[in-house]
Amino acid sequence: MFGLLREPPVGQSCEARRARAPAVVPTPTGHDGRTTVGAMATRYAALLRGINVGGGKKVPMAELRALLESLGLGDVRTYLQSGQAAFTAGHGDEESLAADLSGALAGRFGFDVDVIVRDHAYLKGVLDACPFPAAGLEPKQLHVTYFSAPVTEDRFAEIDREAYVPEDFRLGDRCLYLYVPDGLGRSKLAEHLSKPRLSKGVVATSRNWNTVRKLVEMTEA
């Protein structure tokens, strides 16, 4: 579904809903008064779509970390091989950082990679706003698709939700929550959601609940 990659299970729980300010880290200025990372640097996560799958678009994580550092980003960490990295930045915004990384990946590896960048506050908000009882579910039963732009119910109007019960999905802030009680591999709803026309015009990449939680942890100050 939307380029979903399977990750190994770890512990998980559902978080209480509450607003949270962006994670920021003060950084020192250089001798010329300019900051190397930023006076108030923000923690972000980059989600790379469709790398290291089936032998195609191979991006070693060590090289991804080095590439991010070459862009002037600090405290770089990666998670698994499926394309997620956390870093600190004091310049740019989500869109410009995603564009910079996508361009750098193309220059280094010779192929295009779609990238979504989101800050800690957004990622924590997605976790907290889960419409399904995550605490009582296995990680394989719950997934989140992150979109590069807002999507509406109209995009998914063709889907007869009753036909897929007990499977279900809900929309959130530039994301989609998918509940699949028997796992993704057997999900007919996930198969329908993966149709290219449903993600036309936006970048969409999916992660299981383990990784949703890990992204929040990695971007904490």
Phi and psi in degrees as a GROMACS rama.xvg file:
@    title "Ramachandran Plot"
@    xaxis  label "Phi"
@    yaxis  label "Psi"
@TYPE xy
48.7439  38.8444  PHE-2
75.353  30.3192  GLY-3
-69.1905  139.986  LEU-4
-118.947  138.39  LEU-5
-86.2876  136.199  ARG-6
-122.952  156.85  GLU-7
-68.9014  146.957  PRO-8
-71.5666  145.356  PRO-9
-137.074  179.605  VAL-10
-65.1794  154.36  GLY-11
-154.189  158.655  GLN-12
-156.621  165.131  SER-13
-95.0691  133.321  CYS-14
-89.9861  151.357  GLU-15
-69.1859  142.753  ALA-16
-76.2449  126.782  ARG-17
-166.094  149.995  ARG-18
-74.7742  150.752  ALA-19
-146.206  137.456  ARG-20
-74.37  157.126  ALA-21
-57.879  144.188  PRO-22
-76.7189  120.553  ALA-23
-125.541  146.937  VAL-24
-129.299  115.714  VAL-25
-62.0093  140.889  PRO-26
-131.95  150.392  THR-27
-75.3421  159.943  PRO-28
-96.6218  156.158  THR-29
-80.3961  -177.381  GLY-30
-66.9709  -21.5894  HIS-31
-94.3785  7.95415  ASP-32
86.5298  -4.94153  GLY-33
-89.6628  150.731  ARG-34
-92.5835  144.335  THR-35
-82.9361  -32.6897  THR-36
-121.88  -32.9502  VAL-37
143.363  143.118  GLY-38
-61.2268  -39.8667  ALA-39
-127.395  93.9526  MET-40
-87.8626  141.534  ALA-41
-106.676  143.367  THR-42
-86.63  133.172  ARG-43
-129.562  162.764  TYR-44
-122.029  139.669  ALA-45
-107.012  129.382  ALA-46
-109.576  116.248  LEU-47
-97.1417  134.484  LEU-48
-97.3062  127.831  ARG-49
73.0258  27.5747  GLY-50
-97.907  155.979  ILE-51
55.3594  38.8084  ASN-52
-119.241  124.318  VAL-53
58.6507  29.889  GLY-54
82.9044  -1.47825  GLY-55
-103.04  155.702  GLY-56
47.199  61.0247  LYS-57
-78.236  124.385  LYS-58
-130.263  97.2872  VAL-59
-60.4108  139.829  PRO-60
-64.769  -33.2866  MET-61
-63.1833  -38.545  ALA-62
-72.6125  -33.162  GLU-63
-65.2425  -42.417  LEU-64
-61.7242  -44.4818  ARG-65
-63.4335  -37.1509  ALA-66
-65.8787  -42.8623  LEU-67
-63.4561  -41.6349  LEU-68
-64.4419  -34.256  GLU-69
-67.4627  -18.8753  SER-70
-87.3286  5.94638  LEU-71
85.9914  17.0772  GLY-72
-95.2783  147.881  LEU-73
-116.209  168.338  GLY-74
47.1511  52.5544  ASP-75
-80.6054  132.352  VAL-76
-135.124  146.686  ARG-77
-120.891  162.86  THR-78
-137.776  122.778  TYR-79
57.4388  -167.827  LEU-80
-106.072  2.32026  GLN-81
-90.0073  4.46135  SER-82
100.543  55.1867  GLY-83
-138.868  136.408  GLN-84
-140.715  147.154  ALA-85
-115.86  147.48  ALA-86
-158.401  166.935  PHE-87
-109.649  133.546  THR-88
-138.577  141.708  ALA-89
-115.595  10.6488  GLY-90
-136.184  158.28  HIS-91
74.5061  -174.493  GLY-92
-136.883  -174.829  ASP-93
-57.5216  -44.9544  GLU-94
-67.8419  -45.5514  GLU-95
-69.606  -36.2718  SER-96
-65.5789  -39.7238  LEU-97
-64.0629  -42.983  ALA-98
-64.7687  -41.2401  ALA-99
-61.7919  -45.4591  ASP-100
-68.1259  -42.3357  LEU-101
-59.815  -43.4054  SER-102
-64.3945  -41.7275  GLY-103
-65.3339  -37.9294  ALA-104
-63.9397  -43.636  LEU-105
-61.9505  -41.5627  ALA-106
-67.1996  -36.0244  GLY-107
-82.0121  -41.0219  ARG-108
-108.339  -14.4422  PHE-109
83.132  15.4866  GLY-110
-142.77  157.737  PHE-111
-81.4787  139.819  ASP-112
-132.816  122.615  VAL-113
-73.13  137.162  ASP-114
-131.642  135.675  VAL-115
-116.991  131.172  ILE-116
-116.4  132.22  VAL-117
-138.019  145.292  ARG-118
-86.1461  172.559  ASP-119
-60.2901  -42.538  HIS-120
-59.3074  -42.6127  ALA-121
-64.8392  -47.3898  TYR-122
-62.5469  -39.0615  LEU-123
-67.1642  -37.5178  LYS-124
-63.0709  -39.532  GLY-125
-62.9546  -44.022  VAL-126
-61.035  -48.2429  LEU-127
-68.8327  -29.0809  ASP-128
-89.2032  11.5427  ALA-129
-53.2583  122.992  CYS-130
-83.9678  -5.32431  PRO-131
-108.941  156.141  PHE-132
-76.3587  75.6512  PRO-133
-57.5295  -34.3839  ALA-134
-60.6183  -28.0419  ALA-135
-100.626  8.28805  GLY-136
-113.049  154.761  LEU-137
-78.0325  148.797  GLU-138
-55.4519  -32.4034  PRO-139
-70.4666  -13.3597  LYS-140
-89.6894  -9.26612  GLN-141
-134.165  129.428  LEU-142
-137.647  155.229  HIS-143
-126.722  130.903  VAL-144
-101.648  124.735  THR-145
-95.5526  133.194  TYR-146
-110.092  151.235  PHE-147
-76.206  -14.1839  SER-148
-149.778  163.273  ALA-149
-60.6814  144.8  PRO-150
-125.881  155.201  VAL-151
-119.124  168.973  THR-152
-60.8311  -28.4552  GLU-153
-58.1308  -33.5995  ASP-154
-60.6918  -29.5224  ARG-155
-110.161  18.7615  PHE-156
-62.0706  -25.6789  ALA-157
-71.1405  -15.4979  GLU-158
-84.3345  123.007  ILE-159
-86.6372  97.1461  ASP-160
-61.1266  -35.182  ARG-161
-61.4001  -27.2779  GLU-162
-71.4708  -15.1851  ALA-163
-112.275  1.39276  TYR-164
-54.3696  135.947  VAL-165
-86.8907  -0.340088  PRO-166
-64.0973  151.234  GLU-167
-160.991  160.632  ASP-168
-140.244  154.193  PHE-169
-137.293  147.725  ARG-170
-92.8585  147.043  LEU-171
-131.183  -155.219  GLY-172
-75.307  98.8865  ASP-173
54.5544  37.3878  ARG-174
-155.62  165.927  CYS-175
-133.193  128.848  LEU-176
-96.5929  130.741  TYR-177
-121.485  125.734  LEU-178
-106.78  119.586  TYR-179
-130.922  94.3535  VAL-180
-59.7562  -27.5415  PRO-181
-99.7733  10.9436  ASP-182
91.7392  164.618  GLY-183
-69.7374  -36.4789  LEU-184
-60.2479  -28.489  GLY-185
-103.258  5.6845  ARG-186
-83.592  118.242  SER-187
-75.3946  -32.0956  LYS-188
-66.2741  -43.5459  LEU-189
-60.8973  -38.1277  ALA-190
-61.3357  -42.3031  GLU-191
-67.2691  -42.7657  HIS-192
-64.7541  -21.9625  LEU-193
-79.8915  -4.50239  SER-194
-62.6303  130.103  LYS-195
-54.797  -32.4723  PRO-196
-64.9266  -23.1077  ARG-197
-79.4667  -15.15  LEU-198
-117.341  18.3658  SER-199
-61.1039  130.937  LYS-200
88.5169  -4.93407  GLY-201
-134.292  154.816  VAL-202
-84.9589  133.87  VAL-203
-135.772  130.162  ALA-204
-143.928  138.631  THR-205
-112.992  150.686  SER-206
-139.87  149.154  ARG-207
-79.1092  173.195  ASN-208
-65.1639  -31.2849  TRP-209
-54.8489  -48.3139  ASN-210
-72.5241  -33.6531  THR-211
-56.5479  -44.8826  VAL-212
-68.5662  -39.9714  ARG-213
-65.5776  -36.6571  LYS-214
-61.0169  -39.2388  LEU-215
-65.0921  -45.6782  VAL-216
-61.1781  -43.1316  GLU-217
-69.602  -23.4212  MET-218
-100.507  5.98303  THR-219
-69.6373  145.094  GLU-220
